[in-house]
Amino acid sequence: MKLLRYGDAGSEKPGLMDADGTLRDLSAHVDDITGAALDEATLTRLRALDPATLPAVAGNPRIGACVGNIGKFLCIGLNYSDHAAEAGMAIPEHPILFFKANSAIVGPNDDVVLPRGSTKTDWEVELGVVIGTAAKYVSEEGALNHVAGYCIVNDVSERHFQTQLTGQWTKGKSCDTFGPTGPWLVTKDEVPDPQALSMSCDVNGQRMQSGTTSTMIFTVAQIISHLSQLMTLHPGDVISTGTPPGVGMGIKPEPVFLKPGDTMTLEIQGLGQQTQRVVADD
């Protein structure tokens, strides 16, 4: 299934994208697409519905983040060996963890707003993993059993804030609008191998990132297992699993960063596409 949320920010409704690309309203069957709706019993009930019997949504409504009320937004840094190389950083021994503030979360096609003082805002296409059942001390072998589905995340990053304002990466990762998520949450039954997905990011129509999840240093299962040794992962938590090479800070001879008027288009195989326009803060 392709689950999504549509409508004005803060008042999104639950929906389903059917096989013909028609947006269907799920409001009669679930209150929202949140952790509370991502247990296997609820997903099984929703799969049993005939999409043709669900009301079609008229017009072209805004698409919100595909998960509402996200509990934790966890991010893995330097998880592609070629991205670590372009950043000039060593391959990590364990997954590098940072958090992105939930206030950064926006819809997949909402504007990305450059914060005041920004000089080095960058793009990062990433595979998002949505937790469906609580995970604590889980093995790698059982880790994917706790996944509800997958989505696209743009881990937008202000590199000056991230690396030069003293402290953790979170400063450059958590600006408002720096977490476009969606368009859909694709349930795991439609993604048989999360380590075999092609991914790309275009900026102003030019291909900047092109990669595959097969080159992750730490697999989705390894990441979930590792994090579950440190904290309980709860339904509705989102893990953004790292980015392939091609980010702006790695461009030679001079890095390239986002400016007002730029457009980013991100795509992951089977998970849809998202597009953001870059605007300046007022």
N, C-alpha and C positions, 0 to 999 in steps of 0.2 A: 504493500500500500504506500501511497504518497500522501502523507498527512500534512496539513498546513493550517495557517491561521490568517484570516483576512479581515480587513476593515480598518477603521481609523486607529491610530496608535492609542493604546490603553483600553480599547473596547473591541478587540479582535474576536472573531467568531471561529469555531472549529470547522475545518473543511477537509475535503478529500478530492484529489485530482484523479479523475477516472482515466481509463486507457485511451480515450479519445481526446484527452486534454481539456475536458469540461470540468470546471470547478463545481463541486457539489457541497451542499450545506449539511454538516453533521450535528447541528445544534440540537436536534431531537434525540440524539443518541449519546452525546457526551457534552459536558459543560465547556471544556476547553482541551487543548492539546498540552497537558502539563504532566508532571511526574505521576499524578494520581490516575491518569488515563493510559499509562504506558506499561502496566502489568500485562502479563501474557493473556489472562482471562479477558480483559477488556479488548486487547488487540485482536484476539480470536473472535470475539463478538462483532467487532467492526469489520473484520475480513468476511464474515458470513453475510454481510449486507449486500444486496444487489445495488450497485451504484446507480443504475437506471431508475431506481425508486426514490432516490434522494433528490431534493429540489436543486435545480441548476441555479447557480448564482449569476444574476444578470450583470451586465456591464463589465468593467475592468477595475475591480476594487484593488486598493493597496494590499500588498502581501506583507504580513508581519513576520517577525522571527518565528520559526517553525515550532519552537517550544516556548510556552509561557511559564512565568514564575520559575525561571531557572534557579536552582539552588546554588550550585557552585559552577563557575566558569574556569576550568583548569586548562592550562596551556603547556605544551611541551616544546622546549626550545632546542635548536640545533639537532633536529631528529632526522636530517638527511645529510649524508656524508659530504655530498657535493655543495650543499648550502653552507655547511660548517667551513669548508675550504674557501668559499668565496668571502665568508665573513672573517677569515683568517683566525679561526678558533679551533681548538683541539676537539677531536671526537670525544664526547662525554662517556664516562664509564657507566653512569646510571642516567636515567631520564632526567633532564633539567626541567624543573617545575616552576612555573610562575602563575599568578592569578590575573585574570582580567576582570575589572569591576563590572558588575551586572548592569550598571548605568550606561555602559558602552554599548549594550545590545540594541540593535535596530533591525528593521526588516532588510531583506536581501537587496532591495532596489531603492532604499532610502538614501538620501544624500549623506556623504561623508563630509563632516565639517572640520576644517583645519582649525585647531585651537589657536588662540592668540599666542604669538611668539614662536609658532611652529616654523621651522626652516628645513626639516628633514623628515617629512611624513612619507611613509613607504607602504607598499602593498605586500600581502602574503596570502596566497591561496592555500587553504588547509582542509583536510578531512576532519569533520566534526563527528564525534561519537556520542550518542545520547544513551545514558544509562536507563534501563527499564526496571531492574530489580536490584535491591540493595546488595552491595558487594563489600565484603570484609574478609581479609585473609584468604582470597581466592587464588587458586592455582592458574598458571597460564593455560592449562588444558581446559579449565572450566570458565575462563574469563569471558568468552564471547557469549556465554549463556546469560550474562547480565546485561547485554546490549539490547536496547529497543530498536535502534536504527541509526542511520547515518545522515549527514547533511554537509553542506558547504559552509565554511567559515572564512571570512576575510579578516585575518589577524592584523588589522591596520596598526602601524607602529610609527611613533615619532622618535627617530633615532637619537636626536639630541637629548630629548627628555629621558630616553631609555638608558643612555650610556654616560651622560655628562652632568646629570643633575644630582648625582650621589645617591646610592641606594640600590634598590632592586629594579629589575626590568619593568615592573608593574607601572611605574610612572609614565613610561612611554607607550604603554599598551592600553591604558584605561580611559583615555580621553573620550568624551561623549561621542557617540556614533562610530567608535573604533571596533565594533563587533558585529558587522552584518552577518546574519545567520539564516540559512534557508536557501532556496525557497521552500523546499519540502523536507520533512523527516521521512526518509525512505526506510521502511521496516526491514529488519535484517534478513528476512526470508527472500528479499529481492537483491541482496548483496551477498552472494555465497562466499566471496573471498575479498575482504576489505584490503588485502595486500596486492590486489591486481586491478587498480583503478587508475586510469590516466587522468591528468589534471592540468589545467592551464590558467594563465592570467594574461589578458591583453590590456594595455594602457593606450588609450586613444587609437585603438585598432591595430596596434603593433604587439605581436606576441613577445612577452617578456619572460614568462615562466612556462615551462613545459616539463612535466615530470610524471612519475608514477609512484604510487604508494608501495610498489615492490622494493624501492630503494630506501625505505625507512631503516634507520639504525635499530630502533626498538619498534616491534610490531604492536598493533592495537592490543593484542592479547597480553603481550609483555607489559605494556603501559598500564592496562587495567589491573593486572596482578600486582605490579609494583606499587601503584597508588593505593591499592586496597590494603597493603601492609601498613600504610601510614595513616589512613583515615578511611572511614566508611564512605563509599560512594552511594549516593541516594538516587532514587528514580527522579529523572528530570535534570540531573547534573549533566553538563556538557564538557567533553574533553576535546580540545583542539590539538591535533597531533603533530604539528610541525609543517614546514614548508619546503618545497624543492628549490633549486637555485633559480636565479633570475630576478631577485629583488633589487630595488633601486640602489641600495647602498653598495651592492657588489659590482655595479657597472664600471668598466674601465674605459678610458683613463680617468673619467670623472663620474662620480655617482649622480644619479638622476632621482629627483624627488617630486612628489605631487604638488600641483599648483591649482588654484581655482580654475574651473572650466575643464579639467581633465576628467576622463571617464575610464573606469575600471570594469572589465568584464571577466568574470571568473566562472569556470566550468569544471565539474568532476564527472567522470563517466557514470551515467545512470542516476546522478543526483541533481541534475538540472543546471541552471545557469543563474547567476546574479549579476546585476549591473548597478554601479553607483556613480553618481556625478559628484565631483569634488567642489565644495563651496567654501568661502571664507566665513569665519565667525563674524557676527555683527559687532 
